[in-house]
Amino acid sequence: MDSHSEDLRLAARVAEGDPVASAAFAERLAPRVRRLARSLYLGGHSDWEDAAQCSLVELLRAAHGYGGRSSLERWADRITIRTTLRLAKARRRERELGAEDHGGEELAAPFESDHGDVARHLASLDDDRRAVVVLRHVFGYGIDEIAELTRASRNTVKDRLVQGRRLLRKRIRRDELTPELRVLRGGA
């Protein structure tokens, strides 16, 4: 018996409302969902936590739709990615509208992360480029898969990936050069 048939049985039990199966399902997928939501949604702590929670709820609701064509984790990734990107876009719109209402003041939550420089550099990318870079280089998705997940054309995905990498390299080089420039200018 392959793992997909076990996954199908688990998803069917979740869809039937089995609380034990639902707990096992959520426990199995939660670490991956949290990691994916956090990687895609580099906003404040509560934002990515909300995205992870909403994704888990969506997964439990959608369990009846799991068809076993891929692993349960890959299926969960698809739902998590779409849910997280949808929430990030909605929150960004809310912040933009809030900024307009307050005379253009920036209301975005401060960036909170323990991922250091990498997270800071990723956070500097727009949502679309960051999503493509993370899906490709952190989660190992191919161009066609990313296009399907983000509902963008293959060429758009390739362009976002190239531009995202270029911007990341530029920012990393700038950070690497900054201490040298300070020394050359006579600073500490």
Disulfide bonds with the S-S distance in Angstrom:
none
